[in-house]
Amino acid sequence: MPNPLLRTDRLLLTPYTPADEEEFVALFQDVSVSRWMGDGPSTEAEDRALFGRIFTEVYAGNRFEVWAVEADGELVGHAEIKPTEASGGHEIIYALAPRAWGRGLGTELALALLGHGFDTLGLTEVHATVAAGNGASLAVLGRIGFVHVRDIQEDDGSTTRLLTCPRTAVSAENAARAQAR
């Protein structure tokens, strides 16, 4: 089953196309973004290989859903919802380019992913893992119903916070805003 399109008031989430590679690499090469993702910044070659695996492994194997995030017709971010070992369930993962920060798009994107997880995938809870130092993301997720469950000590000594949002924590207003159209 191919990734569905998701729409919010200002965002369009679509499956990546090969033409998105340069924008994907630029997003992941931006240290202000990648410092909070996975193990931190990667080489350009590693990010290009990751982009290729979206097609050859993720989409081809129907493993989980991954989207390019557009605002005003421009690729401004990346989004996923997938099962992870760290969470023991489905986790949302997203990133926005700095030019998209400070406009509430992170909240809108997280709500869209929650709505998809609850309404389309039938999940009863959705998780997120966030670096303890990423105050902006922790604040966004806290505002929409995520609660801190536990800390994960990483091999490099850093701390990652595991957050969970039960379906019951999402207000009717937020759930309606998160609905894909």
C-alpha positions in Angstrom: 0.0 0.0 0.0 1.6 3.3 -1.0 1.9 6.2 1.4 -1.2 8.2 1.6 -1.2 12.0 1.0 -1.8 13.9 4.2 -3.0 17.5 4.3 -3.2 20.1 7.0 -4.2 23.8 6.7 -0.7 24.7 5.5 1.2 21.4 4.9 1.1 18.7 2.2 2.8 15.4 3.0 3.6 13.3 -0.1 5.8 10.3 -0.8 9.2 11.4 -1.9 10.1 11.3 -5.6 13.6 11.0 -7.0 13.5 14.7 -7.8 13.4 15.5 -4.1 17.0 14.2 -3.4 18.8 17.5 -3.4 16.3 19.1 -1.0 16.3 16.0 1.2 20.1 16.1 1.4 20.1 19.8 2.1 17.7 19.3 5.0 19.7 16.5 6.5 23.0 18.3 5.9 21.8 21.4 7.8 23.6 20.9 11.2 20.9 22.9 13.0 18.4 20.1 11.9 20.6 17.0 11.9 22.1 17.6 15.3 18.7 16.4 16.7 18.2 13.5 14.4 19.4 9.9 15.0 23.1 9.9 15.8 23.6 13.5 14.7 25.0 14.9 11.5 26.0 12.4 8.7 28.1 12.8 5.6 26.5 13.9 2.4 27.2 10.4 1.0 25.4 8.8 4.0 22.4 11.1 3.5 22.3 10.3 -0.2 22.4 6.6 0.6 19.6 7.1 3.2 17.5 8.8 0.5 18.1 5.9 -1.8 17.0 3.4 0.8 13.6 5.2 1.2 12.9 3.8 -2.3 14.7 0.5 -2.4 13.8 -0.7 1.2 11.1 1.4 2.8 8.7 2.1 -0.1 9.6 -1.1 -2.0 9.1 -3.3 1.1 6.1 -1.3 2.4 8.0 -1.1 5.7 6.5 2.1 7.1 5.4 5.5 6.0 7.8 8.3 5.0 6.8 11.7 3.6 8.3 14.8 2.1 6.7 17.8 3.8 5.7 20.8 1.7 4.6 24.3 2.6 3.6 26.8 -0.1 4.8 24.3 -2.8 8.3 24.0 -1.3 9.9 21.0 0.4 10.4 22.2 4.0 10.7 18.9 6.0 10.6 15.2 6.5 8.2 13.0 8.4 7.8 9.3 9.3 5.7 7.1 11.5 7.2 3.7 12.1 7.6 0.9 14.7 10.8 1.3 16.7 12.5 -0.9 19.3 13.2 2.1 21.6 9.5 3.0 21.9 8.1 -0.5 21.8 5.4 0.9 19.4 5.0 3.4 16.6 7.1 6.5 16.8 6.7 9.8 14.9 9.8 11.3 13.5 9.9 14.7 11.8 12.2 17.5 10.9 11.6 21.0 9.5 14.1 23.3 7.8 15.0 26.4 9.8 13.1 28.6 7.3 9.9 26.8 8.5 10.6 27.3 12.2 8.6 29.6 14.5 5.3 29.5 12.5 3.6 26.6 14.3 4.3 24.1 11.5 6.0 21.7 13.8 2.8 21.5 15.9 0.7 21.1 12.7 3.0 18.4 11.4 3.0 16.4 14.7 -0.8 16.6 14.9 -1.1 15.3 11.4 1.2 12.4 12.2 -0.8 11.7 15.4 -4.1 11.8 13.5 -2.8 9.4 10.9 -1.5 7.0 13.6 -4.7 7.0 15.5 -7.3 7.2 12.7 -5.6 5.3 9.8 -3.3 2.9 11.6 -5.6 2.4 14.5 -3.0 3.0 17.2 -4.0 3.5 20.8 -0.7 5.4 21.6 2.0 7.1 19.6 5.6 7.7 20.8 8.4 10.1 20.1 12.1 10.1 21.1 13.6 13.5 21.5 17.1 14.6 22.6 16.9 16.0 26.1 18.5 19.2 24.9 15.9 19.8 22.2 13.6 22.1 24.2 11.7 23.3 21.2 10.5 19.8 20.2 9.9 18.8 23.8 7.6 21.9 24.2 5.7 21.2 20.9 5.0 17.6 21.9 4.1 18.5 25.4 1.5 21.0 24.2 -0.3 18.4 22.1 -0.5 15.7 24.7 2.8 13.8 24.8 4.1 12.9 28.3 7.6 12.0 29.4 7.8 8.2 30.1 11.5 7.6 30.7 15.0 8.6 29.8 17.2 6.6 27.5 21.0 6.9 28.1 22.8 6.8 24.8 26.2 5.2 24.1 27.7 8.7 23.7 26.5 9.7 27.2 23.6 11.9 25.9 20.0 11.5 27.1 17.0 10.9 24.9 13.5 11.4 26.3 10.9 8.8 25.4 7.5 10.5 25.2 4.1 8.9 24.7 0.7 10.3 23.6 -2.3 8.1 24.4 -5.2 8.5 22.0 -7.3 9.7 24.9 -4.9 12.6 25.5 -5.5 14.3 22.2 -8.3 16.8 22.5 -11.2 16.8 20.1 -10.0 20.1 18.7 -6.5 18.8 18.1 -7.7 15.6 16.7 -9.9 17.5 14.2 -6.9 19.7 13.2 -4.8 16.6 12.7 -7.2 14.8 10.4 -5.8 14.1 7.0 -8.0 15.5 4.3 
